[in-house]
Amino acid sequence: MRRRNERGFTLIEMLVVVAIIILVVTMSLAMLNTRNTAPRQAGTLVQAAFTYARQVASSERVIVWLVFMPRVEDGVNVYDRIALCRDTGTNPGVWDPGDANDMIDAPIALPKAAQFDVASSPLLAGAGGAAARISVRPDGSVLFPTGTPDLTWTAGATQADLVIALKQAPVGARKLFMDISSITGMFRRIEYQ
């Protein structure tokens, strides 16, 4: 038998290489997409937390605290968790340390790539590194901490009630701005820019 000169690649070798390239590209695009959608996913979680807090407050006729919990990461306070707690203290409507013991569920963690932007959120900036709290009343209204303005966000503004950004984001990166009505406890506007 005569053996032919082998030149080039076989069809199977080419298909394997193409499959590997497709796999690598797909994985990298999925990772990129996850990072870009993290603020939106976090916004959905925050909306769900507010809705759940309103439902519990209304059905149980209690005040529910939304507690924005910081944790220290590289020496900096990072706000990336929310806990819901019933107001069980002796002074309704005033946060007591004991209220933290009556958590409704485990704290809700934002997606890994997202965090609340403290500099753009007066609600969190006023907390000074401590847990910031919003109380949701049985009638559905929301009470912001004393001294925190209830901002009405407009397009192009740099501050809103809550702002969610990417962790370690470059300057000028897109953020999710959330404007909360203190009267209804509903989101007046959510804008990604």
QUICOR-V46077 format. One line per field, one symbol per residue. ss: DSSP state (H for helix, E for strand, L for the rest). phi: phi as a letter, one per 30 degrees, with the letter a starting at -180 (. if undefined). psi: psi as a letter, one per 40 degrees, with the letter a starting at -180 (. if undefined). A space follows every 50 residues. Layout:
ss = ???
phi = ???
psi = ???
This chain:
ss = LLLLLLLLLLHHHHHHHHHHHHHHHHHHHHHHHHHHHHHHHHHHHHHHHH HHHHHHHHHHLLLEEEEEEEEEELLEEEEEEEEEEELLLLLLLLLLHHHH HLELLLLEELLLLEEELLLLLHHHHLLLLLLEEEEELLLLLEELLLLLLL LLLLLLLLLLLEEEEELLLLLLLLLEEEEELLLLLLEEEEEEL
phi = .ccddcbicdddddddddddddddddddddddddddceddddddddeddd ddddddeddchbdccccdcdbdbhibdccbbbccbddcddceicdceddd dcddbdeccdeedcaddddcceeddddijddcbbccdedjdbcdeeicdd dcdbejdcbaebbcbddhddeiddbccbccdddcicddabbcb
psi = ihhihhiaiiddddddddddddddddddddddddddeddddddddddddd dddddddddefihhhhhhhiihhfeihhheihihiiheieghehhidddd efhdiiihhiideiihhddegddddeefeihiihhhideeihhiihehig ihhiheieiidhhhiiifiiheiiihhhhhhedeeihdihhh.
